[in-house]
Amino acid sequence: FVAPASAPAVPPQAADVLAAAAAAARSMFAPEATLLATPLGDGVVHSSLRPEEALSVFEDLRRARQGVRLDTELHLVFLATPAAAGVEPNWQRFLTTVERLPL
């Protein structure tokens, strides 16, 4: 892995992981193959989440897609809640508070 000159410096741990991934990819794919990040992988990199945090957020979003209510702004509060807060918010209290806000 060689970062372009305009790219930010890659931390040593990340460089080791990238080098190992590149070596594994070379052994699995044809030399002319191009590897691209998935939208999830791209989002994880840009969010600076650790992989386990990203998987937790992804799982929360996967479950939320099954029952997201867009008739209130409560889903916006979910998006602004830190992934690693360590506390499960009282969503009913959030909803009550949000509904009291003036438009």
C-alpha positions in Angstrom: 0.0 0.0 0.0 1.4 3.4 -1.0 -0.5 6.5 0.0 -0.7 9.3 -2.5 1.3 12.4 -1.7 -1.8 14.4 -0.8 -3.2 11.7 1.6 -2.8 12.1 5.3 -0.2 10.0 7.1 -1.4 6.4 7.9 -0.9 5.3 11.5 1.6 2.5 11.9 -1.0 0.0 13.1 -3.2 0.8 10.1 -0.3 0.5 7.7 0.4 -3.0 9.0 -3.2 -4.0 8.5 -3.3 -2.5 5.0 -0.1 -4.3 4.1 -1.4 -7.6 5.3 -4.7 -7.0 3.5 -2.8 -6.1 0.3 -0.7 -9.2 0.5 -3.8 -11.4 1.1 -5.5 -9.7 -1.8 -2.6 -10.4 -4.1 -2.7 -14.1 -3.3 -6.5 -14.2 -3.8 -7.1 -12.1 -6.9 -5.6 -11.6 -10.3 -2.8 -9.0 -10.5 -4.9 -6.7 -12.5 -7.8 -6.8 -10.1 -8.8 -3.6 -8.4 -10.1 -3.6 -4.8 -12.7 -1.0 -3.8 -14.2 -0.2 -0.4 -17.8 -0.9 0.1 -20.1 2.0 1.1 -20.0 0.6 4.7 -16.2 0.4 4.7 -15.9 3.9 3.2 -18.3 5.3 5.9 -16.3 3.5 8.7 -13.1 5.1 7.5 -14.6 8.6 7.2 -16.4 8.3 10.6 -13.2 7.3 12.4 -15.1 4.5 14.2 -13.2 1.5 15.4 -14.4 -1.7 13.5 -16.3 -3.1 16.5 -18.1 0.3 17.0 -18.9 0.4 13.3 -20.4 -3.1 13.4 -22.5 -2.1 16.4 -23.8 1.0 14.6 -24.4 -1.0 11.4 -26.4 -3.6 13.4 -28.4 -0.8 15.1 -29.2 0.8 11.7 -30.1 -2.6 10.2 -32.6 -3.1 13.0 -33.8 0.5 12.8 -34.6 0.1 9.1 -37.3 -2.4 10.0 -39.2 0.1 12.2 -38.0 3.7 11.8 -40.8 6.1 12.3 -40.2 9.2 10.2 -43.4 10.9 11.4 -41.4 12.4 14.3 -37.8 13.9 14.5 -36.8 11.2 17.0 -34.7 9.4 14.3 -32.5 12.5 14.1 -31.8 12.2 17.9 -30.7 8.6 17.2 -28.3 9.8 14.5 -26.8 12.3 16.9 -26.3 9.9 19.9 -22.7 8.8 20.3 -22.1 5.1 19.5 -20.0 4.5 22.5 -22.0 6.3 25.1 -22.3 3.2 27.2 -25.8 4.1 28.3 -29.0 3.1 26.5 -31.0 6.4 26.1 -34.6 6.6 27.3 -36.1 7.0 23.8 -39.6 7.7 25.1 -38.2 10.6 27.2 -36.4 11.9 24.1 -39.6 11.7 22.1 -41.6 13.5 24.7 -39.0 16.3 24.9 -38.7 16.6 21.1 -42.5 16.8 20.7 -42.6 19.7 23.1 -40.1 21.8 21.1 -41.6 24.6 19.1 -41.6 24.2 15.3 
